[in-house]
Amino acid sequence: MNRFLIPGAMLVLALVYPLLVQSLPVYERLGALVLLGAIGASAWNIVGGYAGQVSVGHAVFFGFGAYSAVVVYTHLGWPPIAGAPIGMALSVLLAAAIGVPTLRLSGHYFSMATIAVGELVRVLSSTSEFLGGAQGLGGPAIPRTVFDLSFLSATPFYYIFLAVLVLLLWLTWAIERGRMGYYLRAIKDSERAARSLGVSAGKYKLYAYMLSGAFTSLAGSLYLCMFGFVDPESGFGILISVKMVVMAALGGAGQLFGPLVGALILVPLEELSNSLLGGKGAGLTFVVYGAIIVIIARFLPSGLLSLLGRRKVTRAD
């Protein structure tokens, strides 16, 4: 019972949060952004946290989801959310295509390969007239039906994002406690040792990469529905990938609630810097992310949630 007490309390608090801030639209929007960030970071956590394959090019899947949503509206007249399954399918295919060669690499070589793929896709999207070129594409200016997911308040987005995050966390929890979770942790600890015990490392890393790409793409589609616009930088920019990595690492990569904890800290910090500095805060964002990465690598390689584990051990002693 104690194991489910804290997650249950967190879920109740998440459900009532919009009611507590319903007179403060800024905080309604902030809550939705935290959940959206947690979805992207939790999706990255499947391959980066559990399998230990640090992808710094996950923005390519995010962009696929965002552009799929806006393309079906622009060229077919469909509701943007109808592009979400298309983006997820394309992302799974892309993950399979680039995962087979790149997942053979290890360490920083794999990270560099994912950056190269992401930047290549970003450059190609900026020259594509079908995708709106460097100017990007926009969704419906005014809502046509409820399926356009165009709301005056951020509260509906908040609950949609919360439902997706709960589904993703439940799926991650199931994987974590199943055979695939054990295999991924074994691969992360020592791929050579895992192979010697009969684990098909390449297959399970690819499965994790494809699943991670699918949910990252869903996060991109939800982003488009909320903001109504995407361009190459906001869809495929490397900063999107860096955010996912930093959120997961800050809270605790390879831990179920690590990305959520990271999003709870990083998203409000980013919004605060943007509100105080405006456009001048873009450069500061990179500085802050770099400082967080250095601090994590030096003092908290297992993330903030590892501090709770240390306290439990200390009390037990």
Secondary structure, DSSP 8 states (H G I E B T S, - for coil): -HHHHHHHHHHHHHHHHHHHTTT-HHHHHHHHHHHHHHHHHHHHHIIIIIS----S-THHHHHHHHHHHHHHHHHH---GGGGHHHHHHHHHHHHHHHHHHHTTS-THHHHHHHHHHHHHHHHHHHT-TTTTGGG-EE--SS-SSGGG---SSSHHHHHHHHHHHHHHHHHHHHHHTSHHHHHHHHHHH-HHHHHHTT--HHHHHHHHHHHHHHHHHHHHHHHHHHH-EE-HHHHH-HHHHHHHHHHHHHH-TTSTTHHHHHHHHHHHHHHHHHHHHGGGHHHHHHHHHHHHHHHHHHH-TT-THHHHHHHHHHHH-
